[in-house]
């Protein structure tokens, strides 16, 4: 079975999305053999109480093979308490420092708590191409600073998502608990042939429906597909070490 660890559902306030509703998105993923993974709510990013959207998504995903990657903003009051309260319904924690405007030290305690709760942390570099930032200004996320935070939080698995190849190349030997997805690699012609990030810790992430799912699948070379879309994400979700 193939997995997508960076899919979305919901509404994007800046443009209309195809397959934004969860039923349509699940069917769309199924067309490409993707039957499991993590899905995040786009609505939760903009809600003052993210769980109002994440709770609904978690319920809709029940027994569907996917889990909800819930949005946590450490700047919101009671963020840690809310995470503990809803941890049983979540498959992962998703952070958006570039949108919510906090630096990595502000998320260190939440990252540590996520590890204690057995939840991986999806660190999101960006959701839109830089050329579209006239609609949503996103801060740059410093991959080296977050890798340092991850190294100090070894009990927590991190998935770096949405980073460009040039950024991932800055981590040729990342901390053992840091993985990366493929969602930021679609901007290069042959990214998998030259990317310095360890291939056994690359997992498939499409950012569908913000990005084109078909292009994301085609972009993964056939000889790497079973690993990046199958074995690697399965290991990540199970918390297994690299082999």
C-alpha positions in Angstrom: 0.0 0.0 0.0 1.1 3.5 -0.7 0.9 6.4 1.8 0.6 10.2 1.5 1.9 11.9 4.7 1.1 15.5 3.6 -2.4 15.6 2.1 -5.1 18.2 3.0 -8.8 18.6 3.1 -11.0 21.7 3.5 -11.1 25.2 2.1 -8.3 27.5 1.0 -9.3 31.1 1.4 -7.3 32.4 -1.6 -8.4 30.2 -4.4 -10.9 27.4 -5.2 -9.6 23.9 -4.8 -10.6 20.7 -6.5 -11.1 17.7 -4.3 -11.1 19.9 -1.2 -13.9 18.0 0.5 -12.7 14.9 2.4 -14.7 12.4 0.4 -13.5 13.7 -2.9 -9.9 13.8 -1.6 -10.0 10.2 -0.4 -11.3 9.0 -3.8 -8.6 11.1 -5.5 -5.8 9.5 -3.4 -7.3 6.0 -4.0 -6.9 6.5 -7.8 -3.1 6.5 -7.3 -3.1 3.5 -5.0 -2.8 5.6 -1.8 -4.8 4.1 1.0 -3.2 5.5 4.1 -1.3 8.4 5.6 -1.9 11.8 7.2 -4.4 14.4 6.2 -4.5 18.0 7.6 -7.4 20.4 7.7 -6.8 23.7 5.8 -9.6 25.3 7.8 -7.8 24.6 11.1 -4.9 26.8 10.1 -7.2 29.9 10.2 -9.5 29.0 13.1 -8.9 30.6 16.5 -9.7 27.1 17.9 -8.1 24.7 15.4 -9.8 21.7 17.0 -13.2 22.9 15.7 -11.9 21.9 12.3 -9.5 19.1 13.3 -12.1 17.3 15.4 -14.5 17.1 12.5 -11.7 15.8 10.2 -10.6 13.2 12.8 -14.1 11.9 13.0 -14.5 11.8 9.2 -11.3 9.8 8.9 -12.3 7.2 11.4 -11.7 3.7 10.0 -10.6 5.2 6.6 -7.0 4.2 6.8 -5.9 7.8 7.4 -5.3 9.9 10.5 -5.6 13.6 11.1 -2.4 15.7 11.5 -3.8 18.3 13.8 -2.8 22.0 13.7 -1.2 23.3 16.9 -0.2 26.9 17.3 2.0 27.3 20.4 1.1 31.0 20.6 -2.5 30.1 21.4 -3.5 29.8 25.1 -3.8 26.3 26.4 -2.2 24.8 23.3 -0.5 22.1 25.3 -3.6 21.2 27.3 -5.7 21.0 24.1 -3.1 18.7 22.5 -3.1 16.4 25.5 -6.9 16.4 25.6 -7.3 15.4 21.9 -4.1 13.3 21.4 -6.1 10.1 21.2 -7.9 11.3 18.1 -4.8 12.6 16.3 -2.2 10.8 14.1 0.3 13.7 14.2 0.9 17.3 15.1 1.3 19.9 12.4 3.2 23.1 12.9 3.0 26.2 10.6 5.6 28.6 12.0 5.8 30.4 8.6 2.1 31.3 8.7 1.6 31.7 12.5 4.7 33.7 12.9 6.6 32.0 15.8 10.2 30.9 16.0 11.3 27.3 16.8 12.1 27.9 20.5 8.5 28.7 21.0 7.5 25.3 19.8 10.1 23.2 21.7 7.9 22.3 24.6 5.0 21.3 22.3 7.4 19.2 20.3 8.6 17.4 23.4 5.0 16.9 24.5 4.1 15.4 21.1 6.9 12.9 21.5 5.7 11.9 25.0 2.2 11.4 23.5 3.6 9.2 20.7 2.8 11.7 18.0 5.1 12.8 15.2 5.5 16.5 14.4 5.1 17.7 10.8 7.1 20.9 10.4 5.7 22.9 7.5 8.0 25.2 5.6 5.4 26.7 3.3 2.1 25.9 1.7 2.3 28.1 -1.4 5.0 28.8 -3.9 6.8 32.1 -3.1 5.4 33.6 -6.3 1.9 33.5 -4.7 2.9 35.3 -1.5 1.0 38.5 -2.4 -2.0 36.6 -1.1 -0.4 35.1 2.0 2.9 36.4 3.3 4.8 33.4 4.8 7.9 33.8 6.9 11.0 31.8 6.0 11.5 28.7 8.1 15.1 28.1 9.0 15.7 24.4 8.4 19.0 24.4 10.3 17.5 25.9 13.5 14.6 23.4 13.4 17.1 20.5 12.8 19.0 21.7 15.9 15.7 21.7 17.9 14.9 18.2 16.7 18.4 17.0 17.7 17.6 18.2 21.2 14.2 16.5 21.2 15.3 12.9 20.2 12.1 11.3 21.5 10.0 13.1 18.9 9.9 12.1 15.2 9.9 15.1 12.9 8.8 15.3 9.3 10.1 18.3 7.5 7.5 19.1 4.8 7.4 21.6 2.0 11.1 22.3 2.0 12.8 22.9 -1.3 15.6 20.7 -2.5 18.2 23.4 -1.8 17.1 23.5 1.8 17.1 19.7 2.2 20.6 19.7 0.8 21.7 21.6 3.8 20.9 18.4 5.9 22.9 15.7 4.2 23.3 14.0 7.6 20.1 15.0 9.5 19.4 14.0 13.1 18.1 10.4 13.3 14.6 11.6 14.2 14.3 13.9 11.2 12.6 12.8 8.0 11.5 14.8 5.0 8.7 14.6 2.5 8.7 15.1 -1.3 6.2 18.0 -1.5 8.9 20.7 -2.0 10.9 18.7 -4.6 8.4 19.2 -7.4 10.2 22.5 -8.4 13.3 20.7 -9.7 13.6 18.8 -12.9 15.4 15.7 -11.5 15.4 16.3 -7.7 15.8 12.7 -6.6 19.0 12.2 -8.6 20.8 15.0 -6.8 19.1 15.6 -3.5 21.6 15.1 -0.6 18.9 14.2 2.0 19.1 10.4 2.8 16.7 8.6 0.5 15.7 6.1 3.2 14.2 8.9 5.2 12.3 10.5 2.3 8.5 9.9 2.3 5.8 10.8 -0.1 3.9 14.0 0.6 1.7 15.6 -2.1 0.1 18.6 -0.5 -2.9 17.7 -2.5 -5.2 19.5 -3.3 -3.0 22.6 -3.0 -0.6 20.9 -5.4 -1.3 18.4 -8.2 -1.4 14.9 -6.9 -0.8 13.3 -10.3 2.4 15.4 -10.8 3.6 14.5 -7.3 3.2 10.8 -8.0 4.8 11.0 -11.5 7.7 13.0 -10.1 8.8 10.0 -7.9 11.1 7.7 -10.1 9.7 4.2 -10.5 12.7 2.5 -8.9 12.2 4.7 -5.8 8.4 4.6 -5.6 8.0 1.5 -3.4 10.4 2.9 -0.9 9.3 6.5 -0.8 5.6 5.9 -1.1 5.4 2.5 0.7 8.2 1.3 3.0 9.6 4.6 4.2 6.2 6.2 5.3 5.2 2.9 6.9 8.4 3.0 9.0 7.9 6.6 9.9 4.3 6.1 11.1 5.4 3.0 13.1 8.3 4.9 14.6 10.9 2.4 13.2 14.5 3.4 12.9 16.2 3.4 9.5 17.4 0.1 8.2 
